[in-house]
Amino acid sequence: MSYSLKHTIALTLIPGVGSVSAKALIAYFGNAEAIFYEKKSRLMRVSGIGEKGASAIVGMDRECILNRAEEELLFMEKNGVTPLCFMDPAYPTRLKRCEDAPLILYKQGAMDLNRERMLAVIGTRSSTEYGRQVCEALIEGLKTWQVGIVSGLAYGIDIVAHRASLKQDLPTAGVLAHGLHTVYPSLHRTVAKKMLDSGALLSEFISGTQADKENFPRRNRIVAGMTDATLVVETGVRGGSIITVALANSYNRDVFAIPGRVGQVQSSGCNRLIMDNRAALVETAADLARMMGWDKETQSTAKQARLFPSVTEDEKRLLDLLVMHPRCEVDVLCRLSLFPVAKTSSMLLNLEFAGLVRSLPGKLYELV
């Protein structure tokens, strides 16, 4: 499947054409350029487009949109911006698994977005000294596992996470809710510049796009989607962090939260997430690494679990599958083992009682 970068950028500028429908159009017609010259009747054949979407495409100001895309190409060349199209190998593979992943990501910086380990660290803008200290200590501990840190470059926990990553020489990516022509908030420009050496600044928005309110939830899906897990350090019961957690849960990604003081507003959201089983409680980097299977010693021990003498042959089959497919969903285990759901769930419960497997948020299981 070939593509024209200019037409792919232009496709994202058509009002009413979102990331899901844009990818459906490209899959149907083979490339973005063809879409600009198709008839309405043909466009309507694409699943999810309908008459409204087809009308938006045929009724667009083609010349204006293509000229704007041309301007963006010049901006990228002048400012060292790399476009990562959905079809590119460098596009974040974790994000690609999310249905609503953006068609294009604009990137500045040297960071490999497909590192072995990636963690989103998020939290309230009005962080406390406790939250800042915990965040810094946890990121310092993660240096052992060379984890890439992703956040939103906002006030509070976000900027603490980026600064702590720089201090520990860990690559860190900031996902922006505006174009790469600026940095918001402006106070974080110095940190953003330092991040470019080993980290990255990312956005799905073309240059000139301002940090409008509606852009932040869209930004949050990228933060959740391009990482293995999301860690919430401090948050209230409402806000951007809770939105990001909901997105991470919907993507079947692990979510962790730092417990906090009862009655403290900044900890109320974390405590509620833990209480509602939407996030697992962690206190240290070692806790997180163990639960993610990043601790090599834990992994080595886990692989021996399949040799446990008291398991049945069917249970051993599940353990062997979990060795080959770490952190696997129940439905996938059923499909691979050919066991019914009820039998699989029962065996997993027995193995959990035996201390051989653990359940994770999102109906995932892994070896202990």
For each residue, the residues with C-beta under 8 A, 3 or more apart:
1: 26 30 31 87
2: 30 31
3: 7 8 26 31 32 33 85 87
4: 7 8 31 32 33
5: 8 9 73 83 85
6: 9 10 66 69 70 73
7: 3 4 10 11 31 32 33 35 36 66 69
8: 3 4 5 11 12 26 32 85 103 104
9: 5 6 12 13 69 72 73 83 104 206
10: 6 7 13 14 32 36 65 66 68 69
11: 7 8 14 17 22 25 26 32 35 36 103
12: 8 9 17 19 22 102 103 104 204 206
13: 9 10 65 68 69 206
14: 10 11 17 56 57 60 65
15: 56 60
16: 52 53 56
17: 11 12 14 21 22 25 53 56 57
18: 21 22 100
19: 12 22 23 100 101 102 103 204
20: 23 24 48 99 100
21: 17 18 24 25 46 48 49 53
22: 11 12 17 18 19 25 26 32 103
23: 19 20 26 27 86 103
24: 20 21 27 28 46 47 48 49
25: 11 17 21 22 28 29 32 35 43 46 49
26: 1 3 8 11 22 23 29 30 31 32 35 103
27: 23 24
28: 24 25 45 46
29: 25 26 34 35 38 46
30: 1 2 26 34
31: 1 2 3 4 7 26 34 35
32: 3 4 7 8 10 11 22 25 26 35 36
33: 3 4 7 36 37
34: 29 30 31 37 38
35: 7 11 25 26 29 31 32 38 43 57
36: 7 10 11 32 33 57 62 66
37: 33 34
38: 29 34 35 42 43 57 58
39: 42 43 58
40: 43 44 51 54 55 57 58
41: 44 45 54
42: 38 39 45
43: 25 35 38 39 40 46 49 53 54 57 58
44: 40 41 49 50 51 54
45: 28 41 42 49
46: 21 24 25 28 29 43 49
47: 24
48: 20 21 24 53
49: 21 24 25 43 44 45 46 53 54
50: 44 53 54
51: 40 44 54 55
52: 16 55 56
53: 16 17 21 43 48 49 50 56 57
54: 40 41 43 44 49 50 51 57 58
55: 40 51 52 58 59
56: 14 15 16 17 52 53 59 60
57: 14 17 35 36 38 40 43 53 54 60
58: 38 39 40 43 54 55
59: 55 56
60: 14 15 56 57 65
61: 64 65
62: 36 65 66
63: 66 67
64: 61 67 68
65: 10 13 14 60 61 62 68 69
66: 6 7 10 36 62 63 69 70
67: 63 64 70 71
68: 10 13 64 65 71 72 206
69: 6 7 9 10 13 65 66 72 73
70: 6 66 67 73 74
71: 67 68 74 75
72: 9 68 69 75 76 206 207
73: 5 6 9 69 70 76 77
74: 70 71 77 78
75: 71 72 78 79 81 181 206 207
76: 72 73 79 80 81 82 83 106
77: 73 74
78: 74 75
79: 75 76 108 180 181 207
80: 76 108
81: 75 76 106 107 108 180
82: 76 90 106 107 108
83: 5 9 76 104 105 106 107
84: 88 90 91 92 104 105 106 107 113
85: 3 5 8 88 91 103 104
86: 23 91 96 101 102 103 104
87: 1 3 91
88: 84 85 91
89:
90: 82 84 113 114
91: 84 85 86 87 88 95 96 105 113
92: 84 95 96 105 113 114 225 226
93: 96 97 114
94: 97 114 118 225 226 227 228
95: 91 92 98 101 105 222 225 226
96: 86 91 92 93 101
97: 93 94 101 225 251
98: 95 101 221 225 251
99: 20
100: 18 19 20 221
101: 19 86 95 96 97 98 222 225
102: 12 19 86 105 204 222
103: 8 11 12 19 22 23 26 85 86
104: 8 9 12 83 84 85 86 204
105: 83 84 91 92 95 102 202 203 204 222
106: 76 81 82 83 84 179 180 202 203 204 205 206
107: 81 82 83 84 113 200 201 202
108: 79 80 81 82 180 196 200 201
109: 173 195 196 197 198 199 200 201
110: 196 197 198 199 200
111: 115 148 171 172 173 198 199 200
112: 115 148 171
113: 84 90 91 92 107 118 148 173 200 202 226
114: 90 92 93 94
115: 111 112 118 146 148 171
116: 146
117: 145 146 147 148 228 292 294
118: 94 113 115 147 148 150 226 227 228
119: 142 147 148 149 150 227 228 229 230 231 288
120: 149 150 151 223 224 226 227 229 230 231 244 248
121: 135 138 139 149 150 151 157 158 161 231 233
122: 151 152 157 158 161 223 230 231 232 233 235 240 241 244
123: 127 131 135 156 157 158 161 232 233 234 235 241
124: 127 131 156 157 234 235 236 239 241 266 269
125: 154 155 156 157 158
126: 155 156 266
127: 123 124 131 132 135 156 157 160 233 234 266
128: 131 132 234 264 266
129: 132 133
130: 133 134 234 260 261
131: 123 124 127 128 134 135 156 157 160 233 234 258 260 266
132: 127 128 129 135 136 157 160
133: 129 130 136 137
134: 130 131 137 138 233 258
135: 121 123 127 131 132 138 139 157 160 161 164 233
136: 132 133 139 140 160 164 167
137: 133 134 140 141 284 285
138: 121 134 135 141 142 231 233 258 282 284 285 288
139: 121 135 136 142 143 149 161 164 165 168 170 285
140: 136 137 143 164 167 168 285
141: 137 138 144 284 285 286
142: 119 138 139 145 147 149 168 170 285 288 289
143: 139 140 146 147 168 169 170
144: 141 285 289
145: 117 142 285 289 294 295
146: 115 116 117 143 170
147: 117 118 119 142 143 170 294
148: 111 112 113 115 117 118 119 170 171 172 173
149: 119 120 121 139 142 161 162 164 165 170 171 172 173
150: 118 119 120 121 172 173 174 175 223 226 227
151: 120 121 122 154 157 158 159 161 162 172 173 174 175 223
152: 122 158 174 175 176 177 216 219 220 223 240
153: 158 159 162 174 175 176 183 184 188 191 192 201
154: 125 151 158 159 185 240
155: 125 126 158 159 185
156: 123 124 125 126 127 131 159 160 234
157: 121 122 123 124 125 127 131 132 135 151 160 161 233 234
158: 121 122 123 125 151 152 153 154 155 161 162 174
159: 151 153 154 155 156 162 163 188 191
160: 127 131 132 135 136 156 157 163 164 233
161: 121 122 123 135 139 149 151 157 158 164 165 172 233
162: 149 151 153 158 159 165 166 172 174 188 191 195 199
163: 159 160 166 167 191
164: 135 136 139 140 149 160 161 167 168
165: 139 149 161 162 168 170 171 172 199
166: 162 163 169 170 172 191 194 195 199
167: 136 140 163 164
168: 139 140 142 143 164 165
169: 143 166 198
170: 139 142 143 146 147 148 149 165 166
171: 111 112 115 148 149 165 198 199 200
172: 111 148 149 150 151 161 162 165 166 195 199
173: 109 111 113 148 149 150 151 195 199 200 201 202 226
174: 150 151 152 153 158 162 192 195 199 200 201 202
175: 150 151 152 153 202 203 219 222 223 226
176: 152 153 179 180 183 184 201 202 203 205 211 219
177: 152 184 203 205 211 212 215 216 218 219
178: 182 184 203 205 209 210 211 212 215
179: 106 176 182 203 205 206 207 208 209 210
180: 79 81 106 108 176 201 203 207
181: 75 79 207 208
182: 178 179 186
183: 153 176 186 188 189 192 201
184: 153 176 177 178 188 211
185: 154 155 188
186: 182 183 189
187:
188: 153 159 162 183 184 185 191 192
189: 183 186 192 193
190: 193 194
191: 153 159 162 163 166 188 194 195
192: 153 174 183 188 189 195 196 201
193: 189 190 196
194: 166 190 191 197
195: 109 162 166 172 173 174 191 192 198 199 200 201
196: 108 109 110 192 193 199 200 201
197: 109 110 194
198: 109 110 111 169 171 195
199: 109 110 111 162 165 166 171 172 173 174 195 196
200: 107 108 109 110 111 113 171 173 174 195 196
201: 107 108 109 153 173 174 176 180 183 192 195 196
202: 105 106 107 113 173 174 175 176 222
203: 105 106 175 176 177 178 179 180 209 219
204: 12 19 102 104 105 106 218 219 222
205: 106 176 177 178 179 209 215
206: 9 12 13 68 72 75 106 179 209
207: 72 75 79 179 180 181
208: 179 181
209: 178 179 203 205 206 212 215
210: 178 179
211: 176 177 178 184 215 216
212: 177 178 209 215
213: 216
214: 217 218
215: 177 178 205 209 211 212 218 219
216: 152 177 211 213 219 220 240
217: 214 220 221 240 243
218: 177 204 214 215 221 222
219: 152 175 176 177 203 204 215 216 222 223
220: 152 216 217 223 224 240 243 244 247
221: 98 100 217 218 224 225 244 247
222: 95 101 102 105 175 202 204 218 219 225 226
223: 120 122 150 151 152 175 219 220 226 227 230 244
224: 120 220 221 227 230 244 245 247 248 251 253
225: 92 94 95 97 98 101 221 222 247 251 253
226: 92 94 95 113 118 120 150 173 175 222 223
227: 94 118 119 120 150 223 224 230 253
228: 94 117 118 119 253 254 292
229: 119 120 248 253 254 255 256 288 292
230: 119 120 122 223 224 227 244 245 248 253 254 255 256
231: 119 120 121 122 138 255 256 257 258 282 288
232: 122 123 235 241 244 245 255 256 257 258 269 270 273 279
233: 121 122 123 127 131 134 135 138 157 160 161 258 270
234: 123 124 127 128 130 131 156 157 258 260 266 267 269 270
235: 122 123 124 232 239 241 242 266 268 269 270
236: 124 239 242 265 266 268 269
237: 242 268 269 272
238: 242 269
239: 124 235 236 242 243 269
240: 122 152 154 216 217 220 243 244
241: 122 123 124 232 235 244 245 269
242: 235 236 237 238 239 245 246 269 273
243: 217 220 239 240 246 247
244: 120 122 220 221 223 224 230 232 240 241 247 248
245: 224 230 232 241 242 248 249 255 273 278 279
246: 242 243 249 250
247: 220 221 224 225 243 244 250 251
248: 120 224 229 230 244 245 251 253 254 255
249: 245 246 252 253 255 278 361 362
250: 246 247
251: 97 98 224 225 247 248
252: 249 329 362 363 364
253: 224 225 227 228 229 230 248 249 362
254: 228 229 230 248 280 291 292 327 360 361 362 364
255: 229 230 231 232 245 248 249 273 278 279 280 361
256: 229 230 231 232 279 280 281 282 288 291
257: 231 232 270 271 273 274 279 280 281 282
258: 131 134 138 231 232 233 234 270 282 283
259: 267 270 271 274 281 283
260: 130 131 234 264 266 267 268 270 271
261: 130 264 267
262: 267 271
263:
264: 128 260 261 267 268
265: 236 268
266: 124 126 127 128 131 234 235 236 260
267: 234 259 260 261 262 264 270 271
268: 235 236 237 260 264 265 271 272
269: 124 232 234 235 236 237 238 239 241 242 272 273
270: 232 233 234 235 257 258 259 260 267 273 274 279
271: 257 259 260 262 267 268 274 275
272: 237 268 269 275 276
273: 232 242 245 255 257 269 270 276 278 279
274: 257 259 270 271 277 278 279 280 281
275: 271 272
276: 272 273
277: 274 361
278: 245 249 255 273 274 361
279: 232 245 255 256 257 270 273 274 361
280: 254 255 256 257 274 291 360 361
281: 256 257 259 274 287
282: 138 231 256 257 258 287 288 291
283: 258 259 287
284: 137 138 141 287 288
285: 137 138 139 140 141 142 144 145 288 289
286: 141 289 290 295
287: 281 282 283 284 290 291
288: 119 138 142 229 231 256 282 284 285 291 292 294
289: 142 144 145 285 286 292 294 295 298
290: 286 287 293 294 295 298
291: 254 256 280 282 287 288 358 360
292: 117 228 229 254 288 289
293: 290 298 299 302 326 327 366 367
294: 117 145 147 288 289 290
295: 145 286 289 290 298 299
296: 299 300
297: 300 301
298: 289 290 293 295 301 302 368
299: 293 295 296 302 303
300: 296 297 303 304
301: 297 298 304 305 368
302: 293 298 299 305 323 366 367 368
303: 299 300 306 323 367
304: 300 301 307 308
305: 301 302 308 319 356 357 367 368
306: 303 311 316 319 320 323 367
307: 304
308: 304 305 311 319 354 356
309:
310: 354
311: 306 308 315 316 319 351 354 356
312: 315 316 347
313: 316 317
314: 317 318 337 339 343 347
315: 311 312 318 319 347 350 351
316: 306 311 312 313 319 320
317: 313 314 320 321 337
318: 314 315 321 322 333 337 339 344 347 348 351 357
319: 305 306 308 311 315 316 322 323 351 356 357 367
320: 306 316 317 323 324
321: 317 318 324 325 328 333 336 337
322: 318 319 325 326 328 333 357 365 366 367
323: 302 303 306 319 320 326 367
324: 320 321
325: 321 322 328 332 333 336
326: 293 322 323 366 367
327: 254 293 360 364 365 366
328: 321 322 325 332 333 364 365 366
329: 252 332 333 362 363 364 365
330: 333 334 341 344 345 348 363 365
331: 334 335 341 363
332: 325 328 329 335 336
333: 318 321 322 325 328 329 330 336 337 339 344 348 365
334: 330 331 337 338 339 340 341 344
335: 331 332 338
336: 321 325 332 333
337: 314 317 318 321 333 334 344
338: 334 335
339: 314 318 333 334 343 344 347
340: 334 343 344
341: 330 331 334 344 345
342: 345 346
343: 314 339 340 346 347
344: 318 330 333 334 337 339 340 341 347 348
345: 330 341 342 348 349
346: 342 343 349 350
347: 312 314 315 318 339 343 344 350 351
348: 318 330 333 344 345 351 352 357 359 365
349: 345 346 352 353
350: 315 346 347 353 354
351: 311 315 318 319 347 348 354 356 357
352: 348 349 355 356 357 358 359
353: 349 350
354: 308 310 311 350 351
355: 352 368
356: 305 308 311 319 351 352 367 368
357: 305 318 319 322 348 351 352 365 366 367 368
358: 291 352 365 366 368
359: 348 352 363 364 365
360: 254 280 291 327 364 365 366
361: 249 254 255 277 278 279 280 364
362: 249 252 253 254 329
363: 252 329 330 331 359
364: 252 254 327 328 329 359 360 361
365: 322 327 328 329 330 333 348 357 358 359 360
366: 293 302 322 326 327 328 357 358 360
367: 293 302 303 305 306 319 322 323 326 356 357
368: 298 301 302 305 355 356 357 358
